[in-house]
Structure formats: structure tokens, C-alpha cells
Amino acid sequence: MADLTGWRLAVVAAGAGAVAGLGQVPFSLVPVALVALALCCWLFLHAPTWRCAAGAGWMAGAGYFAVTLHWIVEPFLIDVARHGWMAPFALLFSAFGFSLFWALGFGAAHAMSRPGWPRALAWAVAMTGGEMLRGYILTGFPWAMLGYVWSEGAGAQLVAPLGPYGLTLLTLLGVAFAALAARPVPAAVILAGTWGTAVIAGSMLLDGPDPEVTKGPVIRLVQPNAPQHQKWDPEFAAAFFARQIEYTAAMGAPDLTVWPETAIPWIAEPGHPALIRIAEAANDRPVVIGAQRNEGWRAFNSLLLLGPGGVIDAIYDKHHLVPLGEYIPFGELAQAVGLRSFAARDGYGFSPGPGPELLDLGALGQALPLICYEAVFPQDMRGTPRPDWLLQITNDAWFGTFAGPQQHLAQARLRSIEQGLPMIRVANTGISGVIDAQGRLLAHIPLGQAGFLDVTLPPPRAATLYARMGDLPLAVLLIALCAGLFWQSRRNCD
């Protein structure tokens, strides 16, 4: 470690973080990620000062987020001539910005603990705390959480009792004590044990093979596959709308038809001809669509439930908006000093809805609607009476055709496991499908294809431990562990 300083340390840390990112979807190389995270922790354990540790954490996080969030450049490539120059800056700011939480975790863990096993424990605790802060601060962005490396295997089932942050802590504890091992063989054994424990414990929580659901409401998923650069172009928009009408009117009698986010190229208003036409295509059976709507100067990204004649029976307005993408943070404060072009109340960006609300669908039960990236927030699944199922509409065309849509789907599946609830997911360009209460994708329309799919809604399970308790017990535990580690380090200094 004596020779591993300065730029050499930065390069090794960034490389280890980047390799750790390969544990996330679509790569899902879990053993590789565990080894890389162990190297990150080894660098931390050998850092001489908390500043050196924080620097190593910052660079490791930058490598990790550069790999896992590389899709963040996609929105800027839709109109390359106008916005393409912003793409590299978006990736750099995201990677080095979110890695500040890793820097905080590395630095705080070093400062509050003494060398040896307390420091390894402190790293796992502080990094989990940093991930939790990332999921909450400034509206939060828990995408690519470290615990999500298990999302494609049986280990994902552990979020039902532990939640995503609890699974993150379990993962980092195994990694930390592997890094503490003096020789490679014991370290490898500990990592293999971590992997095996997660897989075996998760398998024990599974009911068995993927079930064949034959009883329940039938729901039609409509996927128009409208590329983002054509979605609002008048020459193409009418064709995409007609495609959705065709799929809605196809043979069959589903109990509910679901269109994706912002599925119509017009502002939705009561009595709009487009809404009437949708209802006619559905033979006056209920249809859920995503649409933009206005109230005075305010604009909303909404989910509408259409009844007979295209009447709007219910409205849900997205409440967890994308900062800078759907609104300007602190825009209302800017408006107070005369900068009106930042304020949502003046029509600049979307206004948030009141919060999570249940959608009463009669015989189909009550659904919790989620628009786009609202499904990446575990905490947004709570705060309402328990629904019967989850309903996500989204437009993943913004995320490109590789990692972004697949990571978004993986997180939606984790929400089903956490809550013990099935999910109907409808995406503009995919991946649309039905997810059972244990996160299994039972049927889907692949990414980049247009089509429709009639699926049977799976039943819910009993509320999971995480659904009942949320993140508070783990937050209390993390604070208690931090206090104990800090007290121990000060006592030893005395």
C-alpha cells in the first residue's frame, strides 16, 4: 500500500469500482462484483488517514457509477445536434456526484473506528448508510444500489424480509470480512460463503417454479414501441396512436387495458375526441392511459382511468418527479425573486401530485399506480393502505436500448418481492410484462417490439416483513452501530 498512493491509488480504486458495476443488470456478474468490492474495501482498510480513505471511496464510486449509469447519456443523444455535447458532462457529473456518498462512507468509517475488524464492520455500516442517504436526500436516487447485484437470482428474495438496504448491508459485511482476511484463500472462502448464503437463503423463500396463473382478471398490455425521437413528431405520433387503438380493439375481452406513460400526443381534457376513440376501441371496458394534462398554468404527468364514452373516472398525478428532467429544483423559490422561468406553477416543468394514492378498479381490486421511475423508490410503496397489486406505466425510450430499461425492470421486480404484490408493467418501448408477488416475470413483450399481450393478474401474498416495517428499523440499527464503533475507538484512544 505504501507504493499505492496518488494517481496510482485513484486508478486502482476507479478500476475496482468499475468492475464492481458489472454485478448490476444486464451483466449480473455477482462473483466478479463481490471480488471487486472486496478490493475496494481492502484499499479502505489500508488507507493511512480518513482523507485518503475518502479519496479512494470517491474514485471507486466514480468508476462504479460510470459503469452502472452509462445509460444516462441516452436522453442527450435523442437530438444530438442540440444536446449531444451535454452527454459526457451528464455522465461525469453523475458518476462523480453520486460517488460522494461513497467518499462519505469511506471517510466516516475510517474516522469512527480503530483498525482491524471494527474498521471492516464500520465500512459495511457506513457504506450502507451512504446508500440509504442516496435514496432519500434531495428526493433520492437509489438506482444501482449495491444490494441490487442479487436482482437476477434467488438472492433477490431476501429483500422481502430485509429490504434493499438490509440486503446491501448483508452483502457488504461479507465483502468487508473477506477483505480483512490475511491471505487470498480465506478471502475467497468468505466471498463464496457470502454468495452461497444469499442464494440458499433466497431459494428457501421461493414457493417453487414459476406458477401458471389461470384464474384472475385479464389485463391487456399495449406496447406501441414509439422511439423517443419520433414520439412527438406529428408525422409519426398519429401512427403510434393508431397502433395503440388497433391493439386495444383486437379480439378478446380483457377486464382492463393499459397504455404506457404519455401514450397520447395531446393534452388530455374531458371530452377530448382521442379519449372517446380509446373507449370505443375498448368496447367501453376500462382503459388506463398515461397522458399529460393541465390545470391552469400547471402541467401534470398523469395516469387516467377511462370509463364508458371516454369519461375520466380517476386521475393519478406523478408525485416523485425527476429533478432537472421534469422540474427545476427550488423553482418556486426562484419565482419568488422574479425568475419565473423556473417555477412549475407558471407552466415550466411538471407540478407534483399529492403523493401515493390507490386506484379503485372495482372487481380488479385496488392498484398502487407508479409512473416511470417512481418504481425505483422502495419508500414510495408505503404510506397508503395496502393495495392488491402494483401498476407501473413508463416510457423507457429515454433510457436507450441496453442497460437502462433492463435495470428499470429489475428494480420493478424487486418492488414486487419487497411488498409481496404482483405488478402489471407497461412500457412504451418495453419491457412490458406481468410480475408475480415473488418478482418473477411470467410473461412479457420484449424490448424494442410493438404488440399487445393479454395476461392474468397473479394473486398477492401476505404482507412481507419489509412491507410492514420499512427502513426505520435498519436506520436505527445503523445509527446504533455507528455510535458503538465511535465510542469504542474513543475509549481505546483514551
Beta strands, then each sheet from edge to edge (+ up, - down):
strand 1: 218-223
strand 2: 256-258
strand 3: 287-295
strand 4: 298-306
strand 5: 312-317
strand 6: 359-360
strand 7: 366-371
strand 8: 389-394
strand 9: 423-427
strand 10: 432-435
strand 11: 441-445
strand 12: 451-456
sheet 1: 5+ 4- 3+ 2+ 1+ 12-
sheet 2: 6+ 7- 8- 9- 10+ 11-
end
